[in-house]
Amino acid sequence: MKFDAYKLPSVVNDYDVCIIGSGPAGLTVALELMHSGRRICVLESGGLNPGERENADLKDVESRGIVIRADSRERGLGGTSETWSGFMAPLDLVDFEARPGLHEGWPISPPEIASHIDRKGHRFSIPPSDQFEFGDESLPLASLQGLHSKTFQVQLKPLRFRKAYEHAFLSPHLDLIYGATATKLLKTESDGAVTVEGVEVLDRAGNKHTVGAKIFVLAASAIESVRIALHSEIKDPHDQIGRNFMNHPKGNVAKIFFSAPISRDHPLFLTRGKKFGRYIGLRLPDEHQRKQGHLNAYLRLEPAYDFPDRPHADRLSSAFRRLKRERGEAGTGKRIQLAWNVVVELRGLPGVISKAVHRAKAKKQKFVTSAVVRCFTEMEPLPENRITLSEKKDRFGIRLPVVAHANSVLSVATVEALLSTLKESLATTGLGRVEKLPGELGTLLANDASHHLGGLRMGSDARTSVVDQNLKFHNVENLYAAGGAVFPTGGSANPTMTVIALSIRLAEKLRQLSPSKRPAVQAPREESAGFLIVGAGRRVREDVVPTIENLPGSHVAGIYSTSKHALYGLNDVYEVAPLSELNEDAISGQKYLYVAVPPSQLKQVLELLTRFDCADKVLIVDTPAILETDLKALYSKFAKVVVAEDCAYLPWIPLLKNSYAPVERIEFNRSGFAYHAVALGRAIAANGGARPLIKSSRTRRDRTTVDFSNGTSMAIVGPRDYRKGTMRFVAADDTVVASHPFPDTEVVIQPVVENGRCIAFRQGPNSVSLSDEEVILAGSFSSEDSIVSRMLDIKRVGLHRLLSELLDGGDAYTLSEGVSDAKAAKIH
């Protein structure tokens, strides 16, 4: 469930595990634990939607040295995954090794890290470790002496944890408490053993609450986790908390002019596949680093677009980017100022257009003659690079973090050596020349990469680290850390991949600590109805799988999609197999085939399914329903075809036939896609009987009118916006029933909320109750919610009722009905 901390009681004390932070680290731990039978909560300082302004000031930090970027301290469900670029790479072997005088290395091995990625990385769209191997001998520039390659994979559509995993909080075992700023861990000490009993959180109004649990995990980013630990006065006899902070300071440092043009598809540049991109970085070999004592910085090449110098255009672009980046979190005054900054620089618009044209032409060229050299440095874990607390406080009265870190002499010297090696190699081979950009290297590289690491260093020696190899605090019995804060070294690889691997590992360690008192996921009974699903997008992830899991007498028999990955259900993790692996054995034992793919892919999927005998199968297709000529023959190969039109089964529909005359006029104002609204109108017009036929329909711009065969009329106004949409129903006796109170409304259909759950819908004296399974599917509710604002969640209940009718032998929503809905909505 999801709860606003503002509505929590003062004390909540019934969790097994409390995870502070909902970014990649925290959510990975939560997802990997959610089926263990433990009761888990995730605390998130921000809200549910990206760009919320309410907590923008809580990102404030005092920077000393390299300035910490505000967008590197995201608050909100999903954390920094909301701004992640999708770049991934494993740490190199040398990063794990002890370096005399610098660090003790990692207490866990590279193969162990790789094993977690190879087993479970696909759940988070991370390729297996062998996809990061690209031998130097394969490089066309293999003749470059003294440089080794480093392979990076790039998610072309970066994984946004909020979008991908918010549905997991439908689970009764996994709670999200948002608007909950953790400020202090509450501890007890007995016989020298320190135990955390609870965490103090402040809601958006500054009210205090306490959340209790048996185990706590700090996963609130390196800076914020350290801040909480310091404010909590965690026992730290060796003054290690906050020390050894690291980053990957970055910047453009040079330019390469090639002697002959090279292909834009060269591995040193970003190349794009279907799901992933890839590029090769250049770094100093491990053996060189061991002998010379240099660090593990790397260089990346980007095709140079030699734009003419247009300073006004640059200032306009900068002002616009800042407006776009900060407008969601800024107050009214600042938003006006940001917009004004754009207006002031509008004289640079012709230059912006000119550069855009120049860039478009340059990108069409198959060869490049020059490249920008971009560098990401490694910072050694120095004790003086640290996080402390300021005397300044945020609006809750909590001291701000002070982050002091800067490039060291060694980190700059490493980049100098790397550039020198590149320059010499290019000159020796005659491949080109390198020209360093103007300015000191330390200045060029003084940019926050948002890769905040260290501060809660992992190690086997409590004198030089904060957490042990299992990520447990040395001096606290039940406190763990997750995320970049635990890195002993940083290397130069983007850290998200390693963060996720460590979080998977931590979840497995926590599973082993003590058996859960609650039962884990139970395997489906063989006699239950199996649903084989084709498709693994939002609809399947958020609606279809949770519904089938909560449908008595049914189970998910398998999921197939375009590529291998995984889907977190409420009861299990489902491996999603490539469609190419679909075979007769997989289909033969299942009666129900649920296809949830875009209409453009439907024919291809049905052709694949009907290679096998489907004469006894029930096909369920998602909306909008289409009936092209070549699909008719494919549909005929199934025993029955049903359309998953959940809007026709919304649980509050029966309320419109209880005490009022039949509804004669239906008005949907921005409250649904047209074809869904037609189906909902048809179900309402049925008045408890057979659904009427569509007599006629007309569409003009955003308005569609429909007349049904029983005389009921309907108007649908778009575009859909569930936040602002409304519904009105006018009965034959002129009674007006609506989703919201209007001046002429006599009755409003309202959710009945109890303990944060919707248990029924009420209209005047009448009500319709939800089953226990439906209460879970509806998710968390508040008294401010309406049947429109929570339409997506209520539709999940509608799908549950549709499939229940199907399992009971009913016709559910027929293909002919779905097709006529789509025609009325001008889908065909």
Buried (B, 14 or more C-beta within 10 A) or exposed (E): BBBBBBEBEEEBEEBBBBBBBBBBBBBBBBBBBBBBBBBBBBBBBBBBEBBBBBBBEBBBBBBBBBEBBBBBBBBBBBBBBBBBEBBBBBBBEBBBBEBEEBBBBBBBEBEEBBBBBBEBBBBBBBBEBEBBEBEBEEBEBEEBEBBBBBBBBBBEEBBBBBBBBBBBBBBEBBBBBBBBBBBBBBBEEEEEEBBBBBBBBBBBEEEEBBBBBBBBBBBBBBBBBBBBBBBBEBBBEBEBBBBBBBBBBBBBBBBBEBEEEBEBEBBBBBBEEEBBBBBBBBBBBBEBBEEEBBBBBBBBBBBBBEBEEBEBBBBBBBBBEBBEBBBEBBEEEBBEEBBEBBEEBEEBEEBBEBBEEBEEEBEEEEEBBBBBBBBBBBBBBBEEBBBBBBEEEBEBEBBBBBBBBBBBEBBBBBBBBBBEBBBBBBEEEEBBBBEBEEEEBBEBBBBBBBBBBBBBBBBEEBEBBBBBBBBBBBBBBBBBBBBBBBBBBBBBBBBBBBBBBBBBBBBBBBBEBEEBEEEBBEEBEEEBBBBBBBBBBBBBBBBBBBBBBBBEEBBBBBBBBBBEBBBBBBBBBBEBBEBEEBEEEBBEEBBBBBBBBEBEBBBEBBEBBBEBEBEEBBBBBBBBBBBEEEBEEBBEBBEBBBBBBBBBBBBBBBBBBEEBEBBBBBBBBBBBBBBBBBBBBBBBBBBEEEBBEBBEBEBEEEEBBBBBEBEBBBBBBBEBEBEEBBBBBBBEEEBBBBBBEEEEBBBBBBBBBEEBBBBBBBBBEBBBEBBEBBBBBBBBBBEEBBBBBBBEBBBBBBBBBBBBBBBEEEEBBBBEBBBBBBBBBEBE
